[in-house]
Amino acid sequence: MITPPSFKTKRRLCALSLAVSVLLALVGCSSDESDSTLPSGSIDFNWDIRPILSDKCFACHGPDREGLKAGLRLDVRELAVAELPETPGSYAIVPGKPEYSELVKRITALDIDLRMPPESSHKVLSETE
């Protein structure tokens, strides 16, 4: 039997979904359907989002080709929105559709074997992030 998520988990999922939506909008990945509830200019990609990606994601999904995992680079938009090389038919970021984005699924996963960043990295996303 599947247990429904707790209030804390639901809150975390909402916060992460909002953060990813903001990330997608800031890097130009969103569709015309933007979230008009966000205050204009309140989040800056280079100031607010890039440091999180750099600290939590780039070690495995950044510019270092030696440490690249799953063939995914999040530091280059064209590669971040491209089909995942190791998982045909899946995409790390689906512009305007975070519910189809593997990135959202992974950072919100309850299964620790799927969740990103992995426990072995000793990196944890805060609720704010």
C-alpha positions in Angstrom: 0.0 0.0 0.0 1.3 3.4 -0.9 1.3 5.9 2.0 0.2 9.5 1.1 2.9 12.1 1.4 3.1 14.0 4.7 2.4 17.8 4.9 6.1 18.5 5.1 6.7 16.4 2.0 3.9 18.1 0.1 5.3 21.5 1.1 8.8 20.5 0.0 7.4 19.3 -3.4 5.6 22.6 -3.9 8.7 24.6 -3.0 10.9 22.5 -5.3 8.3 22.7 -8.1 8.2 26.5 -7.8 12.0 26.7 -7.7 12.3 24.6 -10.9 9.6 26.6 -12.6 11.6 29.8 -11.8 14.8 28.2 -13.0 13.1 27.2 -16.3 11.7 30.7 -16.7 15.0 32.4 -15.9 17.0 30.3 -18.4 14.5 30.8 -21.1 13.1 27.3 -21.0 9.5 28.1 -20.2 6.6 28.3 -22.6 4.3 31.2 -23.0 2.5 30.0 -19.9 4.5 31.8 -17.2 3.7 31.9 -13.6 2.2 35.3 -13.1 2.2 34.9 -9.3 6.0 35.4 -9.1 7.1 38.9 -8.3 8.9 40.4 -11.2 12.7 40.6 -10.7 12.6 38.9 -7.3 14.9 36.0 -8.4 18.0 36.4 -10.5 19.3 33.3 -12.2 23.0 34.1 -11.8 22.6 35.3 -8.2 20.0 32.8 -6.9 19.9 29.7 -9.1 23.3 29.2 -10.6 25.0 29.0 -7.2 22.6 26.1 -6.2 23.3 24.3 -9.4 27.0 24.9 -9.0 27.1 23.7 -5.4 24.7 20.8 -5.7 24.7 19.6 -9.3 27.7 20.6 -11.3 30.1 18.1 -9.8 28.2 15.4 -11.7 26.3 17.4 -14.3 28.6 20.3 -15.1 31.5 21.3 -17.3 33.9 18.7 -16.1 33.7 15.9 -18.7 35.7 13.5 -16.5 33.1 13.6 -13.7 30.0 13.7 -16.0 27.2 11.3 -14.8 24.4 10.0 -17.0 25.6 12.1 -19.9 23.7 15.1 -18.4 25.1 18.7 -18.4 23.0 21.3 -16.6 25.4 24.1 -17.2 24.5 24.4 -20.9 20.8 25.1 -21.8 20.8 23.1 -25.0 22.1 20.0 -23.3 19.9 20.5 -20.2 16.8 20.4 -22.4 18.0 17.7 -24.8 16.9 14.1 -24.7 18.8 12.2 -22.0 21.5 10.0 -23.8 21.1 7.2 -21.3 17.3 7.3 -21.1 15.7 7.8 -24.5 12.4 9.6 -24.4 13.3 11.3 -21.2 14.4 14.9 -20.7 16.1 16.5 -17.6 14.2 19.8 -18.3 11.0 19.9 -20.3 10.4 23.6 -21.0 7.1 24.8 -19.5 6.2 21.3 -18.2 8.1 20.6 -14.9 5.9 17.6 -14.2 7.6 15.8 -17.2 11.1 17.0 -16.2 13.4 14.3 -14.9 15.2 16.9 -12.8 12.0 17.7 -10.9 11.2 14.0 -10.5 14.7 13.4 -9.1 15.0 16.3 -6.7 11.5 15.5 -5.3 11.9 11.7 -5.2 11.0 10.0 -2.0 13.1 6.9 -3.0 16.7 7.7 -1.8 18.1 5.6 -4.7 16.5 8.0 -7.2 16.8 11.3 -5.3 19.2 13.9 -6.5 21.6 15.0 -5.3 22.5 11.4 -4.1 23.3 10.8 -0.5 26.9 9.8 -1.4 27.5 13.4 -2.5 26.7 14.7 1.0 24.8 17.5 -0.6 21.2 18.3 0.5 18.8 20.7 -1.0 17.2 22.9 1.6 13.5 23.7 1.5 14.3 27.2 0.2 16.5 25.8 -2.6 
